[in-house]
Amino acid sequence: MMGFSQDWFHNKLTVSKFPTQKFIHSGRLDTCKYRINVSDIYKPEIDEACLALGVQNNWFPLGEAFGMPLESIYAALRIMYEAEKQD
């Protein structure tokens, strides 16, 4: 777990706001394999643009308006764990 917290987390994980079409087409997702959306916002056109680049989309809303479901937190962490295993 030490490698995850010090290497992978700091060098390979990007945390950002909900992406726009401009952000996606800027090339900033070129090295991404996974995208985890934890906001309440879901826009299919954003998912489609990411999929066209080969980025796997995951949506686990954390209930910004209605409470924070633990299963969404677990699912997001599980995807990050799989991504870390694949480097």
N, CA, C and O atoms as a DFTB+ gen file, in Angstrom:
348 C
 N C O
     1  1       0.807      -1.189       0.000
     2  2       0.000       0.000       0.000
     3  2       0.855       1.260       0.000
     4  3       0.384       2.323      -0.403
     5  1       2.081       1.160       0.438
     6  2       2.960       2.321       0.467
     7  2       3.171       2.869      -0.934
     8  3       3.178       4.085      -1.128
     9  1       3.347       1.979      -1.924
    10  2       3.533       2.433      -3.298
    11  2       2.323       3.183      -3.818
    12  3       2.469       4.154      -4.559
    13  1       1.117       2.741      -3.437
    14  2      -0.102       3.415      -3.865
    15  2      -0.137       4.847      -3.357
    16  3      -0.360       5.775      -4.135
    17  1       0.076       5.033      -2.087
    18  2      -0.077       6.361      -1.507
    19  2       1.031       7.321      -1.919
    20  3       0.779       8.519      -2.045
    21  1       2.228       6.842      -2.129
    22  2       3.318       7.752      -2.422
    23  2       3.623       7.898      -3.908
    24  3       4.011       8.984      -4.340
    25  1       3.465       6.873      -4.684
    26  2       3.816       6.951      -6.098
    27  2       2.592       7.100      -6.975
    28  3       2.412       8.127      -7.631
    29  1       1.760       6.093      -6.989
    30  2       0.620       6.093      -7.902
    31  2      -0.335       7.242      -7.630
    32  3      -0.738       7.945      -8.558
    33  1      -0.702       7.443      -6.372
    34  2      -1.674       8.468      -6.030
    35  2      -1.191       9.855      -6.437
    36  3      -1.979      10.649      -6.952
    37  1       0.072      10.162      -6.220
    38  2       0.590      11.495      -6.516
    39  2       0.965      11.687      -7.977
    40  3       0.902      12.806      -8.486
    41  1       1.349      10.628      -8.654
    42  2       1.850      10.781     -10.022
    43  2       0.898      10.324     -11.117
    44  3       1.087      10.688     -12.277
    45  1      -0.119       9.538     -10.785
    46  2      -0.963       8.981     -11.834
    47  2      -2.448       9.249     -11.655
    48  3      -3.243       8.879     -12.519
    49  1      -2.838       9.875     -10.567
    50  2      -4.237      10.181     -10.326
    51  2      -4.456      11.673     -10.517
    52  3      -3.727      12.492      -9.957
    53  1      -5.453      12.019     -11.303
    54  2      -5.805      13.417     -11.518
    55  2      -7.200      13.649     -10.974
    56  3      -8.131      12.912     -11.299
    57  1      -7.343      14.657     -10.159
    58  2      -8.641      15.043      -9.633
    59  2      -8.984      16.388     -10.251
    60  3      -8.204      17.337     -10.172
    61  1     -10.163      16.462     -10.869
    62  2     -10.552      17.711     -11.517
    63  2     -12.051      17.892     -11.447
    64  3     -12.782      17.020     -10.978
    65  1     -12.492      19.034     -11.919
    66  2     -13.926      19.302     -11.993
    67  2     -14.542      18.454     -13.100
    68  3     -13.828      17.790     -13.852
    69  1     -15.850      18.480     -13.195
    70  2     -16.536      17.736     -14.245
    71  2     -16.035      18.214     -15.597
    72  3     -16.046      19.417     -15.858
    73  1     -15.595      17.308     -16.469
    74  2     -14.973      17.733     -17.730
    75  2     -15.982      18.322     -18.727
    76  3     -17.142      17.915     -18.787
    77  1     -15.505      19.267     -19.480
    78  2     -16.283      19.841     -20.575
    79  2     -15.773      19.230     -21.879
    80  3     -14.734      18.571     -21.894
    81  1     -16.496      19.447     -22.957
    82  2     -16.039      18.983     -24.269
    83  2     -14.673      19.598     -24.594
    84  3     -13.802      18.926     -25.147
    85  1     -14.492      20.874     -24.248
    86  2     -13.213      21.558     -24.508
    87  2     -12.071      20.877     -23.751
    88  3     -10.988      20.685     -24.303
    89  1     -12.310      20.515     -22.494
    90  2     -11.305      19.825     -21.688
    91  2     -10.943      18.482     -22.322
    92  3      -9.769      18.128     -22.424
    93  1     -11.960      17.748     -22.742
    94  2     -11.736      16.426     -23.328
    95  2     -10.921      16.530     -24.610
    96  3      -9.999      15.745     -24.830
    97  1     -11.260      17.495     -25.449
    98  2     -10.575      17.638     -26.734
    99  2      -9.243      18.377     -26.634
   100  3      -8.537      18.518     -27.633
   101  1      -8.892      18.851     -25.435
   102  2      -7.607      19.539     -25.253
   103  2      -6.436      18.565     -25.199
   104  3      -5.277      18.974     -25.254
   105  1      -6.747      17.261     -25.091
   106  2      -5.693      16.260     -25.016
   107  2      -5.314      15.872     -23.608
   108  3      -4.418      15.050     -23.417
   109  1      -5.972      16.441     -22.619
   110  2      -5.620      16.146     -21.224
   111  2      -6.048      14.758     -20.788
   112  3      -5.608      14.272     -19.745
   113  1      -6.908      14.108     -21.578
   114  2      -7.319      12.743     -21.243
   115  2      -6.581      11.695     -22.067
   116  3      -6.897      10.508     -21.988
   117  1      -5.611      12.122     -22.848
   118  2      -4.916      11.198     -23.741
   119  2      -4.237      10.036     -23.021
   120  3      -4.110       8.953     -23.593
   121  1      -3.806      10.235     -21.804
   122  2      -3.122       9.168     -21.072
   123  2      -4.033       8.483     -20.061
   124  3      -3.590       7.587     -19.342
   125  1      -5.290       8.887     -19.994
   126  2      -6.229       8.301     -19.027
   127  2      -6.813       6.997     -19.545
   128  3      -7.081       6.849     -20.737
   129  1      -7.002       6.067     -18.643
   130  2      -7.673       4.812     -18.973
   131  2      -9.037       4.735     -18.301
   132  3      -9.948       4.078     -18.807
   133  1      -9.177       5.405     -17.163
   134  2     -10.415       5.379     -16.394
   135  2     -10.839       6.800     -16.044
   136  3     -10.007       7.680     -15.823
   137  1     -12.146       7.001     -16.000
   138  2     -12.696       8.256     -15.486
   139  2     -13.764       7.876     -14.480
   140  3     -14.670       7.099     -14.781
   141  1     -13.649       8.432     -13.281
   142  2     -14.625       8.172     -12.230
   143  2     -15.358       9.477     -11.944
   144  3     -14.760      10.452     -11.490
   145  1     -16.643       9.482     -12.211
   146  2     -17.487      10.640     -11.957
   147  2     -18.210      10.399     -10.639
   148  3     -19.023       9.481     -10.533
   149  1     -17.916      11.224      -9.630
   150  2     -18.576      11.082      -8.342
   151  2     -19.547      12.224      -8.069
   152  3     -20.072      12.350      -6.963
   153  1     -19.783      13.056      -9.081
   154  2     -20.740      14.147      -8.913
   155  2     -22.147      13.645      -9.215
   156  3     -22.332      12.537      -9.718
   157  1     -23.126      14.474      -8.902
   158  2     -24.509      14.134      -9.230
   159  2     -24.799      14.367     -10.711
   160  3     -25.845      13.951     -11.211
   161  1     -23.893      15.021     -11.407
   162  2     -24.093      15.363     -12.814
   163  2     -23.764      14.160     -13.699
   164  3     -22.731      13.510     -13.536
   165  1     -24.653      13.886     -14.621
   166  2     -24.377      12.860     -15.625
   167  2     -24.762      13.429     -16.981
   168  3     -25.904      13.839     -17.191
   169  1     -23.806      13.452     -17.898
   170  2     -24.062      13.919     -19.255
   171  2     -23.569      12.841     -20.222
   172  3     -22.364      12.616     -20.334
   173  1     -24.491      12.174     -20.922
   174  2     -24.089      11.088     -21.818
   175  2     -23.110      11.535     -22.907
   176  3     -22.267      10.747     -23.336
   177  1     -23.213      12.783     -23.356
   178  2     -22.300      13.244     -24.406
   179  2     -20.849      13.315     -23.915
   180  3     -19.921      13.149     -24.706
   181  1     -20.651      13.557     -22.631
   182  2     -19.302      13.554     -22.056
   183  2     -18.776      12.121     -22.016
   184  3     -17.624      11.870     -22.371
   185  1     -19.619      11.186     -21.586
   186  2     -19.220       9.771     -21.584
   187  2     -18.862       9.295     -22.990
   188  3     -17.866       8.597     -23.176
   189  1     -19.665       9.668     -23.968
   190  2     -19.407       9.254     -25.351
   191  2     -18.090       9.821     -25.863
   192  3     -17.343       9.120     -26.546
   193  1     -17.794      11.081     -25.544
   194  2     -16.534      11.690     -25.970
   195  2     -15.342      10.986     -25.320
   196  3     -14.311      10.785     -25.961
   197  1     -15.486      10.615     -24.051
   198  2     -14.408       9.895     -23.362
   199  2     -14.238       8.495     -23.935
   200  3     -13.115       8.041     -24.156
   201  1     -15.352       7.811     -24.175
   202  2     -15.285       6.465     -24.748
   203  2     -14.610       6.476     -26.114
   204  3     -13.888       5.539     -26.455
   205  1     -14.836       7.525     -26.895
   206  2     -14.200       7.640     -28.206
   207  2     -12.680       7.700     -28.081
   208  3     -11.960       7.340     -29.013
   209  1     -12.198       8.156     -26.929
   210  2     -10.753       8.210     -26.666
   211  2     -10.244       6.942     -25.979
   212  3      -9.053       6.821     -25.693
   213  1     -11.145       6.007     -25.717
   214  2     -10.755       4.762     -25.058
   215  2     -10.732       4.847     -23.548
   216  3     -10.120       4.005     -22.890
   217  1     -11.392       5.854     -22.983
   218  2     -11.430       6.027     -21.537
   219  2     -12.674       5.337     -20.984
   220  3     -13.789       5.616     -21.425
   221  1     -12.486       4.442     -20.025
   222  2     -13.605       3.750     -19.378
   223  2     -14.286       4.708     -18.412
   224  3     -13.629       5.323     -17.573
   225  1     -15.601       4.832     -18.530
   226  2     -16.372       5.733     -17.675
   227  2     -17.030       4.987     -16.530
   228  3     -17.528       3.874     -16.704
   229  1     -17.028       5.598     -15.372
   230  2     -17.696       5.050     -14.194
   231  2     -18.420       6.197     -13.506
   232  3     -17.833       7.258     -13.294
   233  1     -19.681       5.999     -13.157
   234  2     -20.455       7.037     -12.488
   235  2     -20.942       6.521     -11.154
   236  3     -21.753       5.597     -11.094
   237  1     -20.448       7.116     -10.087
   238  2     -20.823       6.761      -8.728
   239  2     -21.200       8.051      -7.987
   240  3     -20.380       8.600      -7.252
   241  1     -22.437       8.537      -8.177
   242  2     -22.820       9.805      -7.557
   243  2     -22.739       9.738      -6.035
   244  3     -23.221       8.798      -5.404
   245  1     -22.113      10.764      -5.471
   246  2     -21.954      10.812      -4.023
   247  2     -23.083      11.564      -3.342
   248  3     -23.003      11.837      -2.144
   249  1     -24.113      11.899      -4.063
   250  2     -25.291      12.490      -3.453
   251  2     -25.056      13.848      -2.848
   252  3     -25.393      14.077      -1.686
   253  1     -24.479      14.758      -3.619
   254  2     -24.220      16.097      -3.118
   255  2     -25.502      16.758      -2.615
   256  3     -25.458      17.603      -1.721
   257  1     -26.634      16.376      -3.184
   258  2     -27.898      16.987      -2.810
   259  2     -28.711      16.135      -1.843
   260  3     -29.668      16.631      -1.248
   261  1     -28.350      14.856      -1.672
   262  2     -29.228      13.993      -0.886
   263  2     -28.509      13.059       0.084
   264  3     -29.146      12.145       0.609
   265  1     -27.252      13.237       0.342
   266  2     -26.532      12.363       1.268
   267  2     -25.477      11.545       0.545
   268  3     -25.518      11.427      -0.680
   269  1     -24.543      10.983       1.278
   270  2     -23.398      10.307       0.676
   271  2     -23.501       8.795       0.840
   272  3     -23.277       8.284       1.937
   273  1     -23.839       8.060      -0.238
   274  2     -23.947       6.605      -0.132
   275  2     -22.573       5.931      -0.085
   276  3     -21.712       6.191      -0.925
   277  1     -22.387       5.072       0.898
   278  2     -21.104       4.393       1.065
   279  2     -20.776       3.476      -0.099
   280  3     -19.600       3.286      -0.411
   281  1     -21.788       2.898      -0.756
   282  2     -21.513       2.004      -1.879
   283  2     -20.860       2.745      -3.044
   284  3     -20.075       2.155      -3.786
   285  1     -21.174       4.030      -3.211
   286  2     -20.521       4.808      -4.267
   287  2     -19.049       5.046      -3.943
   288  3     -18.193       4.983      -4.825
   289  1     -18.766       5.316      -2.680
   290  2     -17.371       5.506      -2.256
   291  2     -16.594       4.208      -2.451
   292  3     -15.484       4.223      -2.983
   293  1     -17.167       3.093      -2.026
   294  2     -16.511       1.796      -2.186
   295  2     -16.252       1.498      -3.661
   296  3     -15.154       1.075      -4.024
   297  1     -17.253       1.715      -4.513
   298  2     -17.109       1.417      -5.938
   299  2     -16.019       2.277      -6.575
   300  3     -15.227       1.775      -7.371
   301  1     -15.969       3.556      -6.238
   302  2     -14.933       4.443      -6.784
   303  2     -13.546       3.986      -6.328
   304  3     -12.604       3.971      -7.120
   305  1     -13.421       3.617      -5.062
   306  2     -12.136       3.130      -4.552
   307  2     -11.742       1.816      -5.220
   308  3     -10.562       1.573      -5.471
   309  1     -12.717       0.981      -5.502
   310  2     -12.439      -0.303      -6.161
   311  2     -11.883      -0.077      -7.569
   312  3     -10.949      -0.766      -7.980
   313  1     -12.444       0.877      -8.310
   314  2     -11.937       1.200      -9.643
   315  2     -10.516       1.759      -9.536
   316  3      -9.657       1.416     -10.349
   317  1     -10.261       2.616      -8.542
   318  2      -8.904       3.152      -8.368
   319  2      -7.928       2.027      -8.025
   320  3      -6.787       2.042      -8.486
   321  1      -8.355       1.064      -7.232
   322  2      -7.505      -0.065      -6.895
   323  2      -7.157      -0.882      -8.144
   324  3      -6.004      -1.270      -8.335
   325  1      -8.154      -1.139      -8.989
   326  2      -7.901      -1.877     -10.235
   327  2      -6.965      -1.096     -11.147
   328  3      -6.087      -1.679     -11.785
   329  1      -7.147       0.205     -11.212
   330  2      -6.274       1.048     -12.041
   331  2      -4.834       1.017     -11.515
   332  3      -3.882       0.950     -12.292
   333  1      -4.694       1.066     -10.202
   334  2      -3.356       1.017      -9.608
   335  2      -2.672      -0.312      -9.898
   336  3      -1.469      -0.348     -10.160
   337  1      -3.438      -1.415      -9.852
   338  2      -2.858      -2.725     -10.147
   339  2      -2.373      -2.787     -11.589
   340  3      -1.377      -3.451     -11.877
   341  1      -3.065      -2.100     -12.502
   342  2      -2.680      -2.082     -13.916
   343  2      -1.640      -1.004     -14.224
   344  3      -1.163      -0.893     -15.353
   345  1      -1.296      -0.212     -13.205
   346  2      -0.335       0.889     -13.321
   347  2      -0.822       1.921     -14.334
   348  3      -0.146       2.923     -14.569
